[in-house]
Amino acid sequence: MALSTTSNYAGKAAGFYISAALRQSNSMEFLTMIENIKYKSNIQRMAASAMVQDATCNFDEAGSLALTEKILTPKNLQINTDICKSTLLDSWEALQMRAGAGAPPPASFDDYVISYLGEIIADGTETSIWTGADGTAGQFEGFLTATTGAFVVDGNVVAVANAGGAGTAYTAANIIANLGAAVAAVPTAVYAKEDLYLYVSPKSWRLYMTAISALTNFPFANMSEDYTKIFEGVKLAVCQGMADDEIVAAQKSNLFFGTDLVSDATRINMMDMANLDGSDNIRVVARYSGGVQVGVGADVVLVS
């Protein structure tokens, strides 16, 4: 029995449910999505060298093309839980359940459970994208995971030292210096790309706002809700699962999220088991997959 209740069961129910805030999987907006991956997908990379030569009257072969691959392997994940209907009888739901043995919970309860579990999946996915560990139950390997993360395994990501010193937490006093260090290290060929972003955590974004608010002639005093988050010409992607005290500069087209089907993460089934095995349980099931990979590590900058 996965559901427990704590209720005074007196008075009138408010008619709705609440729970602690969870992270939204907003990093998805700033990653390149690859679907229909049942097992593995190869990301093919082509590199050219010395292709352009002075023109001649003859066909003189010159230059070379090299094709390499990166493998994206999503991890299969699931939610399996049982809700005993009798547990709801000692709570507010008893007033809304129809009479009779084995009565199902009210529709409002079903709707909330589905919605809440969807948020739990989004929260877990958002965390895994950046710092998840494949060896931890319910997580897949993230970009920033120590030792085994996609950036570490690639080995070519441009590492930039924390402006405040190794291990120093970001503050309003050093956040601009760290953002500046990230932009300065972006390869010239990447800097002008339209899909280049500085990936930061909500904490870093808040510190940046604090820092520029303190500047003389603060230019954003009247910024509207459609204000574009930007630093030195590079857009900021504020990702809820991004690690604090780290900044990533990369193109959206160079960071990949793979899955079988994106909508799997929102397909949550609730099955009344009474007619199947005679139990008084409602079985809740969700199955989905996720994984990340970086394309060209040398085009990514990491400040940590």
QUIMO-V262449 format. One record per run of one state. SS is the DSSP state (2 for helix, 1 for strand, 0 for the rest). FROM is the first residue (numbers start at 1). TO is the last residue. If there is no record, write none. Layout:
ss:SS from:FROM to:TO
ss:SS from:FROM to:TO
This chain:
ss:0 from:1 to:25
ss:2 from:26 to:30
ss:0 from:31 to:31
ss:1 from:32 to:34
ss:0 from:35 to:40
ss:1 from:41 to:49
ss:0 from:50 to:63
ss:1 from:64 to:72
ss:0 from:73 to:74
ss:1 from:75 to:84
ss:2 from:85 to:90
ss:0 from:91 to:91
ss:2 from:92 to:95
ss:0 from:96 to:106
ss:2 from:107 to:131
ss:0 from:132 to:149
ss:2 from:150 to:154
ss:0 from:155 to:157
ss:1 from:158 to:160
ss:0 from:161 to:174
ss:2 from:175 to:185
ss:0 from:186 to:187
ss:2 from:188 to:191
ss:0 from:192 to:195
ss:1 from:196 to:200
ss:0 from:201 to:201
ss:2 from:202 to:213
ss:0 from:214 to:229
ss:1 from:230 to:231
ss:0 from:232 to:233
ss:1 from:234 to:238
ss:0 from:239 to:246
ss:1 from:247 to:251
ss:2 from:252 to:254
ss:1 from:255 to:258
ss:0 from:259 to:261
ss:2 from:262 to:266
ss:0 from:267 to:267
ss:1 from:268 to:272
ss:0 from:273 to:273
ss:2 from:274 to:277
ss:0 from:278 to:280
ss:1 from:281 to:294
ss:0 from:295 to:296
ss:2 from:297 to:299
ss:0 from:300 to:300
ss:1 from:301 to:303
ss:0 from:304 to:304
